[in-house]
Amino acid sequence: MKSLILAVSFVALAAAAPAMADTDNATSCHTLAQQTRAALSNASGDVTEAKAESSAGLQACNFGLWQSGSAHYRKALSLLGK
C-alpha cells in the first residue's frame, strides 16, 4: 500500500512540475523586492499603502509563498506608478 501511495505521489508531482515552472520563485521575489525598494526610495507623496504591500511581500516571500509575495510587490509597484 505504501508503494502505491508513493507512486501516486511521484506521478502527481511529475504532472505538476510543468505548471510550477511558470510560477514565481525566490529569484522573482528578490528581483521584485529590489525594484520596490528602489521605487519607494524615489517616491514622493503618501507611500503608506505601497510600504504595507512591500512589507506583506517580504513576509510572504520569507515564508516561501513566492506567488503571494510577488503579487504584493507588484501591487506596491503599481501603487507607485511603476
N, C-alpha and C positions, 0 to 999 in steps of 0.2 A: 504494500500500500504506500509506503514511504517513497518507493521508487517512482510510482505513478504520479504522486503529488510533485515530486522533484522534476520529473519530466514535463509535466504540465506547466510548472513554473518557468522552466527554461524556454518552452515554446512561447509562453506569454511574453517573456522578456525579449525574445528574439523578434516577435511581431511588433513590439512597442519601440524597439530601437530606432527604426527609421523616423518615427514620429518625434522622438526625443531629439533627433539631430537638428531639427529646425527650431528648437526652443531656446530660450535664454539660458545662459550658464554663468559661471563665476566670472569669466572674462567680460561678458557683456555687462554684468553688474559693475565690475571695476571701471570699465570704459564710461558707462553712463554716470557713475559717481564722479569721475574726474570732470566730465562735461558739466555736470550740475554744479560742482564746486566752483568751476571757472565762471559759469553763468551767474551764480549767486554773488561772487566777488565783484563782478562788473555791473550788477543790477542796482537800480535806484528805485526809490519808492517803497511801497509796502511789499515785502517779500515773505511775510509771515506764513502764508499758505504754502508757498514754494519750499520754505525751510521745513515745514511739517511733512510735506511729501518726501523731501530728501531724507529726513530722519526716518520715516517709515520705510523708505527704500533701503537704507542702511541696515535697519533691524531685520528686514525680510531677507536680504542677501546674507547677513551674518548667520541666519538660521538655515541657509541653503535653499530658501524659497526664491529661486532665481527669477521666475516669471513675475511673481508678485513684486519683488524688489525692483526689477527693471520697469515694470508698469508705473510704480511710484516715481522713479527717477524721470521717466518720460513725461509723466504728469507735471512734475516740477519744472522740467524744461519747457513744456508747453505754457505753463503759467508765467514763465519768464520770457516768453516770446521767442524761444529757440526751437 
